[in-house]
């Protein structure tokens, strides 16, 4: 996680999430982990802030454990269960001696650890019977989702005649698609802490890069039995209804709801991005303050006086998906049709969000200039149609008359920073395209 964030940020996010409904899907392995009590405590604490939770529980690990114990007691051999599309093929013996005992154990655990929660019964999870997979259900709808501030949905459903084994990712998708749910966001809790790319968690994935079967255009998610591929497949479907799905670890749940950048993978559609000036409610102000200070500490921004910072905030735009701030930029009027694009920042570096930020700025101006302090930021502007006119010190010495119409170049103090000067003109950019 990044550096410490002041309590004003968590307070801002509590304000934003109060009264909202979040779905949290938890794997069976996570339910058995030592971290589960921490997650329970976090949910209890956040629920007291007025946030509503629907918890969807997986049970794959518990099903296996219960069934293996039964087989050992009866002298039968264990064989790895067959999976089709991420669902476990379930015969009658597996249902009665693996799935149902595990379901009862999970219910008992929640009654003990989360007594204030409403725990739904299998008959409230209405399913289509996938008879070709045995006793497996495809969730269609769920009753009782608003029966309490915290609602727990199990991994067993019903078609009205049979109890059926249900994949939790399917249940999460069905809940999101249910019109009456009014779901705001979804979080998939997984042991990997997110979608791994070359051993590291990818901070942001775009829905447009995910195929209908869950495969990603640039990341191999087909290993490990296809579990992550299925998560991305369901995330893609869920994003037809809501704006944001997060895949992260146990600690990431609270971070997602209280900090600018959670510890996992945010999955969103580019079409869901909003670019807007922050409202004057203080919440987005607190978030921008932290983004700005981080970039000052890293050397990307110069430190402004409190008065300069307040003036800058008049021109700040935030890029957001739901309650997640993806980045920020300021467009400052500088005379005529010129605007300065400043404080371009994001905590989702390496995800292509920088290009999205610049393109949003270009929608709002005719002529833009920017001071690019690093090779990375210079490359960002250039690949989005800006011309790089070189470093400021060289321009001041070699072309002073040419830049008299932009006094900012001549006034710039290059003793501490000597950035490149990049310019963009809408008309010339359109002509090149």
N, C-alpha and C positions, 0 to 999 in steps of 0.2 A: 504494500500500500504506500501511497505517497506520503509526504510530510504531514505533520499534525494539522488538523483543521479545527478552527475555533467552534465553539458551541453554537455560534450564530448560524453556521451552515446546517447542522443537524436540526436546529429549530426551524430553519427555513424549509427544509424538506418535510418535517412533521406538519408544517402548515400546508404544504402542497398536497400531501397524501391524506390528510384528515378527511374522513368520510368516503374514501376510495376503497374499492375491493380489489385485492391482489390474490392471485392464485399461486400457491407454492407446491410444486410437485417434488416429492422426496422419494429417493430410491429405497428399496428394501435394505440395501447395504448400509445406507446412511442411518436408517432407523436403528440398526444394531450397533452403530459406532459410539465411541465414547463422547463424541461431539454432540450427539443428539440432545442431551439435556441443555446444552448451551443454546441450540437453536430454539428449543421450547421456551427458554427464558427470554430470548430475544423477541419471539413472537408475542409472548405475554406482555413484555414491556411496550412494544410498538402498538399492540391492541389498546393499551391504556391511552395512547395518543389519538385514538379515534380511527385507527386504520383497521379495516375488516380483512380477514384472511379466509381463504378456502384452501385447505391442505389436502392434496391428493397423494395417497401413499402407495408406493410400489411394495412388492412382497416377494420378488424373485428369490432373494437370498433365504428368506424364511420358508418359502415353499420347498426349496431344495433341502433345507435342514430338516424340516418335519418329515418329508417323504423319505429321506435317507435313514432317519431314525426308525421309521416304520419298517422299511425294507430290512434293516439290520435285525430287528426284533423278530421278524418272520422268516429269516433265512433267505431272503431274496437278494439278487444282485442288483447293484445300481448301474444304470446306463444313462449317459448324458441325454437330457430331453431334447427332442427335435424342436427347432424354432423356424417359423415361417414369417418373414417380414417383421421380425422382432417379437412376434408373439410365441409363447410356449405352447406347443401341442399338449393337450391335457386330456387323458382318459379318465374313466370313472374312479379308478384306484388312486391316481394322482390327485384328483379333486378331493376325495374324502379323507385321504391320509396325508396330504401335503398342503393343498390350497386352503381348505377350511380350517384345519388346526392353526395354520399360520395367521389366518384372518382373525381368529378368536384371540390369539396372543397379542396381535397389534392393537385390537380394540381394548384389551385389558391394560396394555401399556399406556395408551392415551387417557384412559379413565384415571389412571394413577398420576401421570405426569401433567396432564392438562385437563383437570376436572371441570373447568369452565367451558370446555369445548362441547359442541353438539356433534355427536358421532352418528353418521348416517348408517342405515341398515342396507343390506344388499338389495332389498326390494325397492329401495329408492333410486338405485342406479339401473335404469332401464336399458336393456341391451338387445341387439340382434344376435341370435345364436349362430355362430360360425361353426356349423356342425362338421365341416370338413376338417376342422382342427380339434374336434372332440368337444369338451365342455369349455368352450372359449366364447366370450362375448365381445361384441363391438358396441361400445356405449353410444346411445342415441340421445338420452336426456337424463337429468338428475333432479329429483325433488328435494326441497328443503335446504337449498343453498344459502338462503338468507335467514335461516332459523336462529342464528346467533352471530356474535362478533367473530367467533372462530368456529369454522365448520370443518370436520374431518370426513373425507370420502375414502372408503376402503377399496381394496383391489378385487372385491367380489361383487358381481352384479346379478341380474336376473332377467330372463325373458318372459317371466310370468309363470313358467313351468319348471325351469331348472335354475339352480345356482351355477354361475359361470365364472371362470377365471378371466380377469380383465387386465390388460396392460395399462399401467398408470399414464403413460404418454397418450394413449387413446382417450382415456378419461379426461385428461387436461384439455385435449383438443375439443371434445364434445362439450365440455363446460364453457369453453370460450365461444363456441358456435351457438350456444343457447341464448336466444334473444333476451330472456328474462334475467340473465346473470348480471349484466351491466358490469362486466369485468374491465378493469383498467390496465393491468399489466400481469405478466406471468413470469415466474422464476422457476427454473428447473435446477434443483440441487443435485450435484453429481460429484463423485469422488475425485475426478480430474480437476475440478474447480473451473471448468470452462472447456472450450474447444481448443485442443492443442495443435499448434503449428510449429513444427521443428522443435518440439519439447517445451514450448512456451505457450501460455494462454493468449489466444488472439483477442484483443480488446473489443473489436467491433467487426461484425460480419453484416453484409448487405443481403437482404432477401433476394435481390435480383441475381445473386451469384449462387443461389441454392436451387438445384433441379427439383422436379416434382418428387423424385424418389429419395430426396435428402442428400444426394451427393453434392459436394461443394466444388466450384470451378477451380479453386487453387489449393485446397487442403484435402488430404486423403482422410476421410472419416469412416472408411469401410471396415476398419479393424475392430477387434474386441467384440465379435459377435454382431456387429452392426448396430450397437446401442446408440452411439452418437449420431449415426446416419438417420436412425429413426427419430431421434430428438429433433434433428434439423428438419426432417420431413414434417413432423407435427408442428414445429415452430413456424415453418413456412405457411402451413394451413391456418394456424392461429393468427398470424399476422394479417390475414384477410379480415379479421374482426377487431383486433386491437393493434396498437402502434408499436408495442415493445415486448420482446421476450428476452430474458436474461438466463444464461446457463452459468452457474457458479457453484462454489462450495458453501459449506455451512456458514462460515464467517462472512461470506459475501452477501448473505441475505440482509443483514443489518447495514452493512456498508452500502449496499445498493439504495437503501432507503434513507441514509443519513449522510452520505458523502458524495462528492462530485463524481468520483470514479469508483465504481465497485471493483471487486477483485476478479470478476469473471468476464464472460463474453456477452456483449450486448448484440442482439440480432434485431435489425430494423429494416424497413424499406426506405429507400431514398425519397420516395414520394410522400413519406410521412413527416419529413423534416419541415419544421416551421422556422422561419427567420423573422424575428420580431425584436422591437425595442422592449427592454424589461419594464414591467409595470412598476408603479411607485409604491409597492407594498413592502419593500425592504428585503423580501426573500431572494429575488434574483440578484439584487445588489450584493448581498452577502456572498452569493456564489461567485459572482464576477470578481469581487475583491480577492478571493482566494486564488482564482485563476490568474489574475493580474500579478499578485505577489509572487506566485511560483515562478512566473516568467521573468520577473525582476531578479529573483534569486539565481536563476539559471543564466542570466546575462542576455536574454532575448529582448527584454524591454528595459528602457531607462527608468530610473526611479523618478516619479513625479511628486511634486508637493501635494499636500491634501487639496489645495485649491485647484491645482492643475488636474488632479484625478477627478474631482467633482465636475469640472468642465468637460473632461473627456467622456464621462458617463452619459452626457446628453446625447452622444452620438454612437453609443454602443449598441450593437445588435447581437442577440444570442441565437445560436442554432440549437434547436431542441427537438427531441422525440419524446413525446409524453412529458414526464418530469425530468428526463435526463438532458443535461446541457452538454452538447457535443463539442461546442466551441464558441468563439466570440470574435468579433472584429468591430472596429470603429470606422465610420466614414465621416471625416471632419471637413466641413466646407473651407476651401482655401482661396476663394476668389474666382469669379467667373464660373465656368463649369467644372473647375478642378476640385476633386475631393482627395484627401489623403486617406489611404487605407492603412490603419494602424492597429496595434494590439491584436494581431491575428494569432489566435492561440487555441489549442485543443489538448485534452489529455488522452485522446484516442489516436496518437501518432502511429503512423505506419498502416493506417486503415483506409487511406484515400480521403479522409474527411477534410484535409486541408484544401483539396481541389474543390470540394463542395462549398467550403467557406468562401473561397475566392469567387466562384461562379455566382454565389448569392450576392456578393458585393457588386459584381459587374451588372447585375440586374437593376441596381439602384443608382447608377451613375453614368455620365457621359464620358468623363475623363478622370482617370485615377492615377495617382502616383503613390509609391511606397518605398520606404527605406528597408532594404533586405539585409539583415545583420549576419546571416549565416549562409554558407553554400546551399544548405537544404531549402531555406526560405527563398533564396534567389531562384533556385531550380523550380520551386513551386510557382512563382510568378511567371517565369519564362514559359513553362509548359501550358500556362493558361492565357497566353497571348500577349504578355507584357514584353516590352523591350528593355533589356538591361543596358543602361547607358554608362555603366562603370561606377567606380567608387567615387564618393563625394569629393575627396581631396583632389583627385585628378580633374574633376569637372570644375572645381573652383579655380584651379590654376590654368587649365587649358581652354575652357570655354565660358569665361565669366559673362560675356555679353549675351551669349545665347540663352542663358538661364536667368536673365534679369526679370523675366515675366513670372518666375517662380522664386521669389526671394528666399524661400525655405532652404534652397540649395546653398546660397551664399552665406546665410546666417548659421548654417549647421556647424556645430563645434565638433571637429574631427579628432580632437586630442584624446578622447577616451574611446570613441567608436567611429569607424569609417565605413559605413555600410554602402552597398550598391544602391543606385538610384534606378528604379524601375517605373516605366510609364505605360499606360494603356489608354487607347482612344477607341470608343465604341465604333465609330464609322470605319476607321482603318481596319479594325479587327473583323468587322462584318464583311468588308471587302475581301480580306484574305480568305475568309471561310467560303 
